[in-house]
Amino acid sequence: MNLNAPGSEPDSPVCSAKGCRVDAVWVLAWNNPKIHTPERRKTWLACEEHREHLSQFLGVRGFLKDVVKFEDWRAPEGA
């Protein structure tokens, strides 16, 4: 299933905000300490518009660990 907005790059990742299909610009790395080991990182993707909202949602719960530009997250280590 293609979840991309019309005109977006094929297979480009989209924002995790409900109903948003804009290309993702940010990776929000998080974990729930009640169920995940400390080193485990789950990710949500965010467009510019939803980065702050999604970060606050995770932050108030103590889940947010890092916010990184998408292209930096994907870059192989040492590249």
C-alpha positions in Angstrom: 0.0 0.0 0.0 1.4 3.4 -1.0 0.9 5.9 1.8 2.6 8.8 0.1 1.0 12.2 -0.7 0.5 13.0 -4.3 3.6 14.4 -5.8 5.9 12.9 -3.0 8.8 10.6 -3.8 7.9 6.9 -4.2 8.4 5.0 -1.0 9.4 8.1 0.9 8.5 7.8 4.6 5.5 9.8 5.8 4.7 11.6 9.1 3.3 9.4 11.9 0.7 12.0 12.9 -2.8 10.7 12.5 -4.1 11.5 9.0 -0.9 13.2 7.9 0.7 12.0 4.7 3.4 14.6 4.3 6.9 13.5 3.8 8.8 12.9 7.1 11.7 15.3 8.0 12.3 14.2 11.6 12.8 10.9 13.5 11.6 10.9 17.1 13.4 8.0 18.9 11.6 6.9 22.1 11.0 4.0 24.4 8.6 3.1 27.2 10.8 2.2 30.2 8.0 0.1 31.6 8.1 -2.4 28.7 11.4 -1.7 26.8 15.0 -2.2 27.8 16.9 1.1 28.1 18.8 0.7 24.8 15.7 -0.1 22.8 14.5 2.7 20.5 11.2 2.8 18.7 10.6 5.5 16.2 7.9 7.9 15.0 8.4 10.0 11.9 7.3 13.7 11.8 6.9 16.4 9.2 7.8 20.0 10.2 4.3 20.8 11.2 3.9 17.8 13.6 7.4 17.5 15.1 6.6 19.7 18.2 3.2 18.1 18.9 4.5 14.5 18.6 7.6 15.4 20.7 5.5 16.9 23.4 3.2 13.8 23.4 6.2 11.5 24.0 8.0 14.0 26.3 5.3 14.4 28.9 5.2 10.6 29.3 9.0 10.5 29.7 9.3 8.4 26.5 11.2 10.8 24.1 14.9 10.0 23.9 16.1 11.9 20.8 14.9 14.0 17.8 17.1 13.7 14.7 16.8 14.9 11.1 15.6 12.0 8.9 18.6 12.1 6.6 21.0 12.0 9.6 19.1 9.0 11.1 19.4 7.0 7.9 23.0 7.8 7.2 25.2 4.7 7.9 27.6 5.1 10.8 30.9 6.5 9.6 29.5 7.9 6.4 
